[in-house]
Amino acid sequence: MITLDITSQPTVGSFVARDYRTAAVFQKYGIDFCCKGGKTVHEVCKNKNIDENELLHQLDHVSRQTEGQAIDFQSWSPDLLADYIEKNIIDTLNK
């Protein structure tokens, strides 16, 4: 399980970088976690009129799930990470 610090105005991208499973929550709400991942959750929720507490609750719920082992992307080399993103995230978004 990866603990997400939801008290320090984290960016959307930081959630996904720490736990890729949170990408599904952002995608559900139509939140760009890639190109606009530098925005804080607070900013995005305010701009899209999304209940911030509900979104944070869903992110926390997803990050606490223990199905399978969480992948430690932060330990990967940039080349390996870029290849994974291209094959598993970008290709999926383009379908």
Residue pairs with C-beta under 8 A, 6 or more apart in sequence:
1 63
1 64
1 65
1 66
1 70
2 18
2 19
2 63
2 70
3 63
4 10
4 15
4 18
4 19
4 22
4 59
4 60
4 63
6 41
6 56
6 59
6 60
9 40
9 41
9 42
10 40
10 41
11 37
11 38
11 39
11 40
11 41
12 26
12 31
12 32
12 33
12 36
12 37
12 38
12 39
12 40
12 41
12 44
13 33
13 34
13 37
13 38
14 37
15 22
15 26
15 33
15 41
15 59
16 22
16 23
16 26
16 33
16 37
17 73
17 74
18 63
18 74
19 62
19 63
19 70
20 71
20 73
20 89
21 62
21 63
21 65
21 70
22 33
22 59
22 62
22 63
23 33
23 89
24 62
25 55
25 58
25 59
25 62
26 32
26 33
27 33
27 93
28 58
29 48
29 50
29 55
30 48
31 44
31 48
31 50
34 89
34 90
34 93
36 44
41 52
41 55
41 56
41 59
42 52
44 50
45 51
45 52
45 55
46 52
73 81
73 84
76 84
